[in-house]
Amino acid sequence: MKKFTFTTRVTAAALAVSALAFFNTTGASAASQTISLSVSQVTASNFYLNLDWGGVSGATHYKVRTANDPGISTSDLVWADVTSSSLHKQMSSSVGYRYFKIYAYDSAGTLLAYSNIVGAAKYPSGLVVKMKKDSALTNSYPYSTSANYQKPKWFITLNSTVKSSYCAANFQIGEFITESTITSGIVDPLMVQHVQAARNRYGVMPINSGFRTPSHNAAIGGATFSRHMYGDAVDIPASSSSAYNSLNNVFAPEYPSYVEPYSQGGYNHWHGDWRNENKGYTNY
């Protein structure tokens, strides 16, 4: 069952998503039409999403449907029902991944056309980052039948602007990105929320390691199914057992699914991840 909960959380500036385009929409059934959607617009405001799409011939209104996983259908939530071909609206849902699809209808309620899907990741600071598919990166993941280890299909778009943007009060996206040259990655929004909450209790908290691509993870000898590849794990420096224990204490209220023993981590960092958390959203 898909979950789509709503809360209000407005804090910092957002880097937002998207433009949609409809093509070849005249004289064909919705099922046979070729309709492409592209993400081409970036704006800045608190949790706002900007959607623009090409008008469909004969359409009198457009329904913007949304879900917290990418399998959107006509049974999903209508986020907006508009007569224009653009939408500027605040995302009032809780932090996480959200996906959007446009359905065009005529005055009789006949479906004329629909777009493919765009995605957005919403962070505690108010930052909204557009998402994209990266088949090469997806295919590099190990196969698993476990729901917790499905190959990710959607990733946040990484560039210098995104990496320098604050996803939480004290953390930039780039602090959770281990590799400097990648353009796709995963920084799980709820993980960020947990790390920021712990940082509020602890003070300055540098990140040693966040997201790793499977190739980089293998190169440094990481576990085959390391949670770093799924974007919900962090390594934080701990130069002594007392520092490690302090981190354990400040993260305890965040209920990490797994905390690596100090000895296993090489006596130099604290590792925690949220592999079993019921996030209510997916990127596969």
Residue pairs with C-beta under 8 A, 6 or more apart in sequence:
2 67
2 68
2 69
2 76
3 68
3 280
3 281
4 66
4 67
4 68
4 77
4 93
5 93
5 94
5 280
6 92
6 93
6 94
7 92
7 93
7 94
8 92
9 47
9 94
9 95
9 124
9 126
10 46
10 47
10 90
10 126
11 46
11 124
11 125
11 126
11 169
12 46
12 125
12 126
12 127
12 166
12 169
13 44
13 45
13 46
13 125
13 126
13 127
13 165
14 44
14 45
14 46
14 47
14 48
14 125
14 126
14 127
14 128
15 42
15 43
15 44
15 127
15 128
15 129
15 161
15 162
15 165
16 42
16 43
16 44
16 45
16 48
16 49
16 50
16 120
16 128
16 130
17 39
17 41
17 42
17 49
17 50
17 51
17 118
17 119
17 120
17 128
17 129
17 130
17 131
18 39
18 40
18 41
18 49
18 50
18 51
18 52
18 100
18 118
18 120
18 130
19 38
19 39
19 40
19 41
19 50
19 51
19 52
19 53
20 37
20 38
20 51
20 52
20 53
20 54
20 102
20 115
20 118
21 36
21 37
21 38
21 53
21 54
21 115
22 35
22 36
22 53
22 54
22 55
22 56
22 102
22 104
22 113
22 115
23 34
23 35
23 36
23 54
24 33
24 34
24 35
25 33
25 35
25 56
25 57
25 104
25 112
25 113
26 57
26 58
30 111
30 112
30 113
30 114
33 113
35 113
35 114
35 115
35 116
36 115
36 116
37 53
37 102
37 115
37 116
37 117
37 118
39 118
39 130
39 132
39 157
41 50
41 52
42 130
42 161
43 50
46 90
46 126
47 90
47 91
47 92
47 122
47 126
47 128
48 88
48 89
48 90
48 91
48 128
49 87
49 88
49 89
49 90
49 91
49 100
49 120
49 128
50 86
50 87
50 88
51 64
51 86
51 87
51 88
51 100
51 102
51 118
52 85
52 86
52 87
53 62
53 85
53 86
53 102
53 115
54 85
55 85
56 62
56 104
56 112
56 113
57 112
58 106
58 112
59 104
59 105
59 106
59 112
59 113
60 83
60 105
60 106
60 107
61 81
61 82
61 83
61 104
61 105
62 81
62 82
62 83
62 84
62 85
62 102
62 103
62 104
62 105
63 78
63 80
63 81
63 102
63 103
63 105
64 78
64 79
64 80
64 81
64 82
64 87
64 100
64 101
64 102
65 72
65 73
65 74
65 76
65 77
65 78
65 79
65 100
65 101
65 102
65 103
66 72
66 76
66 77
66 79
66 98
66 99
66 100
66 101
67 76
67 77
67 98
67 99
68 93
68 96
68 97
68 98
68 99
68 280
68 281
68 282
69 97
69 99
69 281
69 282
70 99
70 117
70 119
70 153
70 154
70 282
70 283
70 284
72 99
72 100
72 101
72 117
74 103
74 111
79 89
79 100
80 87
80 89
91 98
91 120
91 122
91 128
93 122
94 122
94 280
95 122
95 123
95 124
95 189
95 190
95 192
95 193
96 121
96 122
96 189
96 190
96 279
96 280
96 281
97 119
97 120
97 121
97 122
97 131
97 154
97 189
97 281
97 282
97 283
98 119
98 120
98 122
98 281
99 117
99 118
99 119
99 120
99 154
100 117
100 118
100 119
100 120
101 114
101 115
101 116
101 117
101 118
102 114
102 115
103 111
103 113
103 114
104 111
104 112
104 113
104 114
105 111
105 112
106 112
118 130
118 131
119 130
119 131
119 132
119 154
119 283
120 128
120 129
120 130
120 131
121 128
121 129
121 131
121 156
121 187
121 189
122 128
122 189
123 129
123 167
123 168
123 173
123 187
123 189
123 192
124 167
124 168
124 169
124 189
124 192
124 193
124 196
125 166
125 167
125 168
125 169
127 165
127 166
127 167
127 173
129 156
129 157
129 162
129 165
129 167
129 173
130 156
130 157
131 154
131 155
131 156
131 157
131 283
132 154
132 155
132 156
132 157
132 184
133 153
133 154
133 155
134 155
134 184
137 152
137 155
137 184
137 213
137 214
138 151
138 152
138 153
139 151
140 213
140 214
140 215
141 151
141 152
141 214
141 229
142 149
142 214
142 224
142 225
143 151
144 150
144 225
148 230
148 275
148 276
149 225
149 230
150 282
150 284
151 284
152 186
152 230
152 231
152 283
152 284
153 283
153 284
154 283
154 284
155 184
155 185
155 186
155 283
156 162
156 173
156 184
156 185
156 186
156 187
157 183
157 184
158 173
158 177
158 182
158 183
158 184
158 185
159 183
162 173
163 172
163 173
163 174
163 177
164 172
164 173
164 174
165 172
165 173
166 172
166 173
167 173
167 176
167 187
167 189
167 192
168 192
168 193
168 195
168 196
168 199
169 196
170 196
170 199
170 205
171 192
171 195
171 196
171 199
171 207
173 187
175 206
175 207
175 210
176 187
176 192
176 207
176 210
176 211
176 231
176 234
177 185
177 187
177 210
177 211
178 209
178 210
178 211
178 212
178 216
178 228
179 212
179 213
179 216
182 213
185 211
185 213
185 231
186 211
186 229
186 230
186 231
186 232
186 283
187 210
187 211
187 231
188 230
188 231
188 232
188 274
188 279
190 232
190 274
190 277
190 279
191 231
191 232
191 233
191 234
191 273
191 274
194 251
194 254
194 256
194 274
195 205
195 207
195 234
195 254
197 253
197 254
198 205
198 247
198 250
198 251
198 253
198 254
199 205
201 250
201 253
202 246
202 247
202 250
205 236
206 236
206 237
207 234
207 235
207 236
208 234
208 235
208 236
208 237
208 269
209 228
209 233
209 234
209 235
209 269
210 228
210 231
210 233
210 234
210 235
211 228
211 229
211 231
212 220
212 222
212 226
212 228
212 229
213 229
214 229
217 223
217 226
217 228
217 229
222 228
222 229
226 233
227 233
227 258
227 273
227 274
227 275
228 235
228 273
230 275
232 273
232 274
232 275
232 277
233 271
233 272
233 273
233 274
233 275
234 271
234 272
234 273
235 265
235 269
235 270
235 271
236 247
236 269
236 270
236 271
237 243
237 268
237 269
237 270
238 244
238 247
238 262
238 268
238 269
238 270
239 268
241 262
241 267
243 270
244 262
244 270
247 270
248 259
248 270
251 259
251 270
251 272
254 272
254 274
255 274
255 277
256 272
256 273
256 274
257 273
257 274
257 275
257 276
257 277
258 272
258 273
258 275
258 276
259 270
259 271
259 272
260 270
260 271
260 272
262 270
265 271
